[in-house]
Amino acid sequence: MELSRRKVMITFTILGLSASILMGFSHWSSTVYENVYKFIISQEAGGYRWLSWLFQSPWTDVLVQYLFVLGAAHIPAYMLLCWLPKKRAPLRKLSGWDFVICAVASLGLGYLLNFAGLFINSYIGNITGKDLMEMNPVTEIAMDFTPSMLMYTCIVGPFMEELMFRGFLLKRARLFGDRTAVVYTALMFGLMHGNIAQFLYAAVIGLVFGYVAVKTNSIRYTVLLHILVNTFSTMVAFGETIAYGIGGTILSLVYLAGVFLVILCLIICAGIILIRYGRFWYLQLTYHNGPLSDHKIFVYLNPGFVLYVLICAAEFLTYIF
């Protein structure tokens, strides 16, 4: 594909607009969900009782909310993306060893950047007066162990996010180079989470997932990696709750000390992997990134991406102030 300023501008403006629609539409859909929820639970007759159960049952409530708030938002975003061509390539397998390496790298680097984000949040919190719970919504989500929340966090969420970012967005951005596409979608993936701690965490994980996606020309492995990462984090939080319930504060502290050692090992292993394979991965992506061009600056300097950054920045600010 011939690289021109016009093609770069049009493609990445549409990519940015689709992500902006996803974010903006989800906020509108949340209002719709709240109104529908209030109407359904206020009814007491006929089929409304069954609908009321769906909206309030711990087995379905989060999934129904997802269907309204985020699921519906994907439809207009996908409709816009369908106007763009995507890179097609034969599927390639990822060996078991490579999968383990990428999983450890994702977990280790993710936790390292998560700690960095928590440190930044702590510093900001000292200025604004907000605590870490308020500045990172995932903390509250991690403590919700209802069946529907577990299904969303560990299965539905990872699949839909990979479908959007490593599927629809990355495949279209790859026409302008693999490295460009991986960095671009990782940055957008991080921004989508709407707060500092998750931005750093998700962006670095997005780099690993993006590499796997272009290496295999598929999202099947990134979906599995995403499920693994989310499930590990959920199990850590769930284990703490169980430990506290069985042995109180003492057992909880012992459990957290063990978790800290495991995470420390993951971070060290991730560092070793980065030293051992990082340059090779970078060169692989660079080799398939096409010739140098001044036009690639418009990957980020376009109306779509700027709008997306502004929407995400507004959400960042709501958690900071």
C-alpha positions as CSV (number, residue, x, y, z in Angstrom):
1,M,0.0,0.0,0.0
2,E,1.5,3.3,-1.1
3,L,2.0,5.6,2.0
4,S,0.6,9.1,1.5
5,R,-0.4,11.8,3.9
6,R,-4.0,11.6,2.7
7,K,-4.3,7.9,3.3
8,V,-2.7,8.1,6.7
9,M,-5.0,11.0,7.7
10,I,-8.2,9.4,6.5
11,T,-7.4,5.9,8.0
12,F,-6.3,7.0,11.4
13,T,-9.0,9.7,11.6
14,I,-11.6,7.0,11.1
15,L,-9.9,4.7,13.6
16,G,-9.8,7.5,16.2
17,L,-13.4,8.4,15.5
18,S,-14.5,4.8,15.9
19,A,-12.8,4.6,19.3
20,S,-14.3,8.0,20.2
21,I,-17.8,6.7,19.3
22,L,-17.1,3.6,21.5
23,M,-16.3,5.8,24.5
24,G,-18.9,8.5,23.9
25,F,-21.7,6.1,23.0
26,S,-21.0,4.1,26.2
27,H,-21.6,7.2,28.4
28,W,-24.9,7.8,26.6
29,S,-25.8,4.1,26.9
30,S,-25.2,4.2,30.6
31,T,-27.9,6.8,31.0
32,V,-30.2,4.7,28.9
33,Y,-29.4,1.7,31.1
34,E,-30.2,3.6,34.3
35,N,-33.6,4.7,33.0
36,V,-34.5,1.2,31.7
37,Y,-33.3,-0.3,35.0
38,K,-35.6,2.0,37.0
39,F,-38.5,1.3,34.8
40,I,-38.1,-2.5,34.8
41,I,-37.7,-2.9,38.6
42,S,-40.7,-0.6,39.2
43,Q,-43.0,-3.0,37.3
44,E,-44.5,-6.0,39.1
45,A,-46.6,-7.8,36.5
46,G,-46.1,-10.4,33.8
47,G,-42.8,-10.6,32.0
48,Y,-41.4,-7.6,33.8
49,R,-40.7,-9.9,36.8
50,W,-38.4,-12.0,34.7
51,L,-36.7,-9.0,33.3
52,S,-36.4,-7.6,36.8
53,W,-34.6,-10.8,37.8
54,L,-32.2,-10.4,34.9
55,F,-31.4,-6.8,35.9
56,Q,-30.8,-7.7,39.6
57,S,-29.6,-11.3,39.7
58,P,-25.9,-11.7,40.6
59,W,-25.7,-14.2,37.8
60,T,-26.8,-11.7,35.1
61,D,-26.8,-8.1,36.4
62,V,-23.3,-7.1,35.2
63,L,-23.8,-8.9,31.9
64,V,-27.0,-7.0,31.2
65,Q,-25.4,-3.7,32.2
66,Y,-22.5,-4.5,29.8
67,L,-24.9,-5.3,27.0
68,F,-26.4,-1.8,27.4
69,V,-23.3,0.3,28.2
70,L,-20.5,-1.2,26.2
71,G,-22.0,-4.0,24.0
72,A,-24.3,-1.6,22.2
73,A,-21.5,1.0,21.8
74,H,-19.5,-1.5,19.7
75,I,-22.1,-1.6,16.9
76,P,-21.7,2.0,15.6
77,A,-17.9,1.8,16.1
78,Y,-17.8,-1.4,14.0
79,M,-20.0,0.1,11.3
80,L,-17.6,3.0,10.8
81,L,-14.6,0.7,10.7
82,C,-16.1,-1.5,8.0
83,W,-15.4,1.3,5.5
84,L,-11.6,0.7,5.9
85,P,-9.6,-2.1,4.3
86,K,-7.7,-4.5,6.6
87,K,-4.6,-6.5,6.3
88,R,-5.2,-10.1,5.5
89,A,-2.5,-12.7,6.2
90,P,-2.4,-16.5,6.9
91,L,-2.8,-17.6,10.4
92,R,0.3,-18.7,12.2
93,K,0.6,-20.8,15.4
94,L,2.2,-19.6,18.6
95,S,4.3,-22.3,20.4
96,G,3.6,-23.2,24.0
97,W,6.9,-21.8,25.1
98,D,6.3,-18.5,23.3
99,F,2.8,-18.3,24.9
100,V,4.3,-18.8,28.4
101,I,7.0,-16.1,27.7
102,C,4.4,-13.6,26.5
103,A,2.1,-14.5,29.5
104,V,4.9,-13.9,32.0
105,A,6.0,-10.7,30.2
106,S,2.4,-9.4,30.3
107,L,1.9,-10.1,33.9
108,G,5.3,-8.9,35.1
109,L,5.4,-5.7,33.1
110,G,1.8,-5.1,33.8
111,Y,2.2,-5.2,37.5
112,L,5.4,-3.2,37.4
113,L,3.6,-0.4,35.5
114,N,0.6,-0.8,37.8
115,F,2.8,-0.1,40.8
116,A,4.2,2.9,39.0
117,G,0.6,4.1,38.4
118,L,-0.4,3.6,42.0
119,F,2.7,5.6,43.1
120,I,1.7,8.5,40.7
121,N,-1.9,8.3,42.0
122,S,-0.7,8.4,45.6
123,Y,1.3,11.5,44.8
124,I,-1.7,13.2,43.1
125,G,-4.0,12.1,45.9
126,N,-1.9,13.9,48.4
127,I,-2.6,17.1,46.5
128,T,-6.2,16.6,45.6
129,G,-7.3,14.7,48.7
130,K,-8.6,11.7,46.9
131,D,-7.7,8.2,48.0
132,L,-6.5,5.4,45.8
133,M,-9.9,3.6,45.8
134,E,-11.5,6.6,44.2
135,M,-8.8,7.1,41.6
136,N,-8.8,3.5,40.4
137,P,-12.2,2.0,39.7
138,V,-10.8,-1.4,39.1
139,T,-10.1,-1.7,42.8
140,E,-13.9,-1.7,43.5
141,I,-14.5,-4.1,40.6
142,A,-11.9,-6.5,41.8
143,M,-13.8,-6.9,45.1
144,D,-17.1,-7.8,43.3
145,F,-17.1,-11.6,43.1
146,T,-20.6,-12.2,41.8
147,P,-20.9,-14.8,39.0
148,S,-21.8,-12.2,36.4
149,M,-18.9,-10.0,37.3
150,L,-16.5,-12.9,37.1
151,M,-17.9,-13.9,33.7
152,Y,-17.5,-10.3,32.5
153,T,-14.0,-9.7,33.9
154,C,-12.5,-13.1,33.0
155,I,-14.3,-13.9,29.7
156,V,-16.6,-11.4,28.1
157,G,-14.5,-8.3,28.7
158,P,-11.2,-9.8,27.4
159,F,-12.9,-11.2,24.3
160,M,-14.7,-7.9,23.3
161,E,-11.6,-5.8,24.0
162,E,-9.4,-8.0,22.0
163,L,-11.9,-8.1,19.2
164,M,-11.9,-4.3,19.1
165,F,-8.3,-3.3,19.7
166,R,-6.3,-6.3,18.3
167,G,-8.9,-7.3,15.8
168,F,-10.8,-4.4,14.2
169,L,-8.3,-1.5,14.9
170,L,-5.0,-3.3,14.6
171,K,-5.8,-5.1,11.4
172,R,-6.6,-1.8,9.7
173,A,-3.7,0.0,11.2
174,R,-1.3,-2.7,10.1
175,L,-1.5,-1.5,6.5
176,F,0.8,1.3,7.6
177,G,3.3,-1.0,9.4
178,D,3.3,-3.5,12.2
179,R,5.2,-1.4,14.7
180,T,3.0,1.6,14.0
181,A,-0.1,-0.5,14.5
182,V,1.1,-2.2,17.7
183,V,2.1,1.1,19.4
184,Y,-1.0,2.9,18.2
185,T,-3.5,0.3,19.5
186,A,-1.6,-0.2,22.7
187,L,-1.8,3.5,23.4
188,M,-5.5,3.6,22.6
189,F,-6.1,0.5,24.7
190,G,-4.4,2.2,27.7
191,L,-6.3,5.4,27.2
192,M,-9.6,3.6,27.0
193,H,-9.3,2.5,30.7
194,G,-9.7,6.1,31.8
195,N,-7.3,6.4,34.7
196,I,-3.6,6.7,35.3
197,A,-2.9,3.3,36.9
198,Q,-4.8,1.3,34.4
199,F,-3.5,3.4,31.5
200,L,0.1,2.4,32.2
201,Y,-0.8,-1.2,33.0
202,A,-3.0,-1.7,29.9
203,A,-0.6,0.1,27.5
204,V,2.4,-2.1,28.3
205,I,0.2,-5.2,28.1
206,G,-1.2,-3.9,24.8
207,L,2.3,-3.9,23.4
208,V,2.8,-7.6,24.2
209,F,-0.7,-8.5,22.9
210,G,-0.1,-6.5,19.8
211,Y,3.1,-8.3,19.1
212,V,1.4,-11.6,19.5
213,A,-1.4,-10.5,17.2
214,V,0.9,-9.5,14.3
215,K,3.1,-12.6,14.9
216,T,0.2,-15.0,14.5
217,N,-2.2,-12.8,12.4
218,S,-4.9,-13.8,14.9
219,I,-6.5,-12.7,18.1
220,R,-7.1,-16.2,19.5
221,Y,-3.9,-16.1,21.5
222,T,-4.3,-12.6,22.7
223,V,-7.8,-13.5,23.9
224,L,-6.3,-16.4,25.9
225,L,-3.6,-14.1,27.2
226,H,-6.1,-11.4,28.2
227,I,-8.3,-14.0,30.0
228,L,-5.2,-15.3,31.8
229,V,-4.1,-11.8,33.0
230,N,-7.6,-10.9,34.2
231,T,-8.2,-14.2,35.8
232,F,-4.9,-14.1,37.7
233,S,-5.7,-10.6,39.0
234,T,-9.2,-11.7,40.0
235,M,-7.8,-14.8,41.8
236,V,-5.3,-12.7,43.7
237,A,-8.1,-10.4,45.0
238,F,-10.5,-13.4,45.7
239,G,-7.7,-15.2,47.5
240,E,-7.2,-12.3,49.8
241,T,-10.9,-12.3,50.7
242,I,-10.9,-16.0,51.4
243,A,-7.7,-15.7,53.5
244,Y,-9.3,-12.9,55.6
245,G,-12.5,-14.8,56.1
246,I,-10.7,-17.9,57.3
247,G,-7.9,-16.4,59.4
248,G,-8.5,-12.7,59.7
249,T,-5.9,-10.0,59.4
250,I,-2.9,-12.3,60.2
251,L,-3.6,-14.9,57.5
252,S,-4.5,-12.1,55.0
253,L,-1.2,-10.5,55.6
254,V,0.6,-13.8,55.1
255,Y,-1.3,-14.4,51.9
256,L,-0.5,-10.9,50.6
257,A,3.2,-11.4,51.4
258,G,3.1,-14.6,49.3
259,V,1.4,-12.8,46.5
260,F,3.9,-10.1,46.6
261,L,6.8,-12.6,46.2
262,V,5.0,-14.2,43.3
263,I,4.5,-10.8,41.6
264,L,8.1,-9.9,42.3
265,C,9.2,-13.1,40.6
266,L,7.0,-12.3,37.6
267,I,8.5,-8.8,37.4
268,I,12.1,-10.2,37.5
269,C,11.3,-12.8,34.9
270,A,9.6,-10.2,32.7
271,G,12.8,-8.1,33.0
272,I,14.9,-11.1,31.9
273,I,12.5,-11.8,29.0
274,L,12.7,-8.1,27.9
275,I,16.5,-8.2,28.0
276,R,16.6,-11.6,26.2
277,Y,13.9,-11.1,23.6
278,G,13.0,-7.4,23.6
279,R,15.4,-6.3,20.9
280,F,14.5,-9.2,18.7
281,W,10.7,-8.4,19.0
282,Y,11.4,-4.7,18.2
283,L,13.5,-5.6,15.1
284,Q,10.7,-8.0,13.9
285,L,8.2,-5.2,14.2
286,T,10.5,-2.7,12.6
287,Y,11.3,-4.9,9.7
288,H,7.6,-5.0,8.8
289,N,7.0,-1.3,9.5
290,G,7.7,-0.1,6.0
291,P,10.0,2.7,4.9
292,L,10.5,5.9,7.0
293,S,8.1,8.6,6.2
294,D,7.2,12.0,7.5
295,H,3.5,11.2,6.9
296,K,3.5,8.7,9.8
297,I,3.3,11.6,12.2
298,F,-0.3,12.0,11.2
299,V,-1.0,8.6,12.8
300,Y,-1.5,10.8,15.9
301,L,-1.9,14.3,14.5
302,N,-5.4,13.8,13.1
303,P,-8.9,14.8,14.3
304,G,-10.0,11.3,15.2
305,F,-7.1,10.6,17.6
306,V,-7.2,14.1,19.1
307,L,-10.9,13.7,19.9
308,Y,-10.3,10.3,21.4
309,V,-7.5,11.7,23.6
310,L,-9.8,14.6,24.8
311,I,-12.6,12.2,25.7
312,C,-10.3,9.9,27.6
313,A,-8.5,12.9,29.3
314,A,-11.9,14.1,30.5
315,E,-12.5,10.7,32.1
316,F,-8.9,10.8,33.6
317,L,-9.8,14.1,35.3
318,T,-13.0,12.8,36.8
319,Y,-10.9,10.3,38.8
320,I,-8.2,12.8,39.7
321,F,-10.4,15.7,40.9
